Amino acid sequence: MHIEQNRINQPLTELEKQHLLQCDECQEQQQLLTQLTNSAAALELVTPPPQSWQAIKASMNQPKVSQPVGLSIAPNINPSAVKKPYWHNVTAIAATVMLTMFGYLMWNNFQLQNQLEQVLQVNQTLEQQLDQKDVPGIYQTDLLLQVRGIEQALDKAKSKAQKLALLKQRQQLISDMVDAQKGAQDAFSI
């Protein structure tokens, strides 16, 4: 249970306060919401000059005339002489690039998470097959030790790429163990 985001300026319940103490994500969101509320409270309201209100009222009383896009309402300003600041375009391009990169990173993270889950499911299936044998052989014991070493390295791994590589090594070792188990049925012991 996470705290609902649409509850601005409402006091938190006891259950929500307890959750907030344990959940880092909700703590961060609550802190951001508090900062936003404080920033909004610190803003100074600017009242436009009376001439602006008079111009708005006058333009509302005039009949509407369709103008080509880009022409100014003021009759004494030449539309071709008005230049838009170049930073508007730069800002729009930067925002587009940021949103595109954010979307790509989110999609990439989602794909990697799916791959990790698939590898984990395959490994769990292989482990279940290994658990069906009662007594492991020397070769299987050595492979199990290698799997445990990889699991310890997996706990210490920081990046997803390292984790994925370790999970693939672990999968290969478990596959070798299954193959060894199948071969053990055909072997004779003295």
C-alpha positions in Angstrom: 0.0 0.0 0.0 1.4 3.4 -1.0 0.0 6.8 -0.1 -2.4 8.2 -2.7 -0.9 11.0 -4.7 -4.1 13.0 -5.2 -4.4 13.8 -1.5 -2.9 17.2 -1.3 -3.2 19.2 2.0 -5.0 16.3 3.7 -3.6 15.0 7.0 -2.2 11.5 6.9 -3.8 8.6 8.8 -1.9 6.6 11.4 -1.6 3.7 9.0 -0.2 6.1 6.4 2.3 7.6 8.9 3.5 4.1 9.8 3.9 3.2 6.1 5.8 6.5 5.5 8.4 5.5 8.1 9.1 2.2 6.3 8.8 3.1 2.6 11.6 5.1 1.0 9.6 5.8 -2.2 6.7 7.4 -0.2 9.1 9.3 1.9 10.7 10.8 -1.2 7.3 11.7 -2.7 6.2 13.2 0.5 9.3 15.3 0.7 8.9 16.5 -2.9 5.3 17.4 -2.2 6.3 19.3 0.9 8.9 21.2 -1.1 6.4 22.0 -3.8 3.9 23.3 -1.3 6.5 25.4 0.4 7.7 26.8 -3.0 4.1 27.6 -4.1 3.4 29.4 -0.8 6.6 31.5 -1.3 5.6 32.7 -4.7 4.6 36.4 -5.1 1.4 37.1 -7.0 1.9 39.8 -9.6 -1.1 42.0 -10.5 -1.0 43.1 -14.1 -1.2 46.9 -14.7 -4.7 48.4 -15.3 -3.9 49.1 -19.0 -3.7 45.3 -19.6 -7.2 44.8 -18.2 -8.6 47.6 -20.2 -7.0 46.2 -23.4 -8.5 42.8 -22.6 -12.0 44.3 -22.1 -11.7 46.3 -25.3 -10.7 43.3 -27.3 -13.7 41.3 -25.9 -16.1 44.0 -27.0 -14.7 44.1 -30.6 -16.2 41.8 -33.2 -13.9 38.8 -33.9 -12.0 39.0 -37.1 -10.2 35.9 -38.4 -6.5 36.7 -38.7 -3.8 34.6 -40.4 -1.7 32.7 -37.9 1.3 34.7 -36.8 -0.2 38.2 -37.1 -0.3 40.3 -34.0 -3.5 41.9 -32.7 -1.7 45.2 -32.3 -2.1 47.1 -35.6 1.1 49.2 -35.3 3.5 46.2 -34.9 4.8 44.6 -38.0 4.6 40.7 -37.5 7.7 40.1 -39.6 9.7 42.4 -37.3 8.9 40.4 -34.2 11.5 37.7 -33.6 11.0 34.8 -31.3 13.9 34.2 -29.0 16.0 31.3 -30.2 16.1 29.7 -26.8 12.4 28.8 -27.1 13.3 26.4 -29.9 16.4 25.1 -28.0 14.3 24.5 -24.9 11.7 22.6 -26.9 14.3 20.4 -28.6 16.0 19.7 -25.2 12.7 18.8 -23.6 11.9 16.4 -26.5 15.4 14.8 -26.3 15.0 14.4 -22.6 11.6 12.8 -22.9 12.8 10.5 -25.6 15.8 9.4 -23.6 13.7 8.9 -20.5 11.2 6.7 -22.5 14.1 4.7 -24.0 15.7 4.1 -20.6 12.4 3.1 -19.0 11.8 0.6 -21.9 15.3 -0.7 -21.7 15.0 -1.2 -17.9 11.7 -3.0 -18.4 13.3 -5.3 -21.0 16.3 -6.1 -18.8 14.0 -6.8 -15.9 12.0 -9.3 -18.0 15.2 -11.0 -19.1 16.4 -11.3 -15.5 13.0 -12.8 -14.5 13.2 -15.3 -17.3 16.7 -16.4 -16.4 15.6 -16.7 -12.7 12.6 -18.9 -13.7 14.7 -21.2 -15.8 17.3 -21.5 -13.0 14.6 -22.3 -10.4 13.1 -25.0 -12.7 16.6 -26.5 -13.1 17.1 -26.4 -9.4 13.8 -28.2 -8.8 14.9 -30.9 -11.2 18.2 -31.2 -9.3 16.4 -31.5 -5.9 14.7 -34.7 -7.1 18.0 -36.7 -6.7 18.8 -37.9 -3.2 22.6 -38.1 -3.1 24.8 -35.9 -5.3 28.0 -37.3 -6.8 31.4 -35.7 -6.5 31.0 -33.9 -9.8 27.6 -32.6 -8.8 28.9 -31.5 -5.4 31.7 -29.5 -7.1 29.1 -27.9 -9.4 26.9 -27.0 -6.5 29.8 -25.3 -4.8 30.5 -23.3 -7.9 26.8 -22.4 -8.0 26.9 -21.2 -4.4 30.0 -19.1 -5.2 28.2 -17.5 -8.1 25.2 -16.8 -5.9 27.4 -15.0 -3.4 29.0 -13.0 -6.2 25.4 -12.2 -7.4 24.6 -10.8 -4.0 27.6 -8.5 -4.2 27.1 -7.5 -7.9 26.1 -3.8 -8.4 25.1 -3.5 -12.1 22.4 -5.3 -13.9 24.9 -6.4 -16.6 27.1 -8.1 -14.0 24.0 -9.8 -12.5 22.8 -11.0 -15.9 26.3 -12.4 -16.7 26.4 -14.2 -13.3 22.9 -15.6 -13.8 23.9 -17.0 -17.2 27.0 -18.7 -15.7 24.8 -20.1 -12.9 22.3 -21.3 -15.5 25.1 -23.1 -17.4 26.4 -24.8 -14.3 22.9 -26.0 -13.3 22.4 -27.3 -16.8 25.7 -29.2 -16.5 24.4 -30.6 -13.2 21.2 -31.8 -14.9 23.2 -33.4 -17.7 25.5 -35.1 -15.2 22.4 -36.4 -13.4 21.0 -37.9 -16.6 24.3 -39.5 -17.3 24.6 -40.9 -13.8 21.5 -43.2 -14.5 23.4 -44.9 -17.3 26.7 -45.3 -15.3 27.5 -48.4 -13.2 29.0 -47.9 -9.8 31.4 -50.4 -8.3 
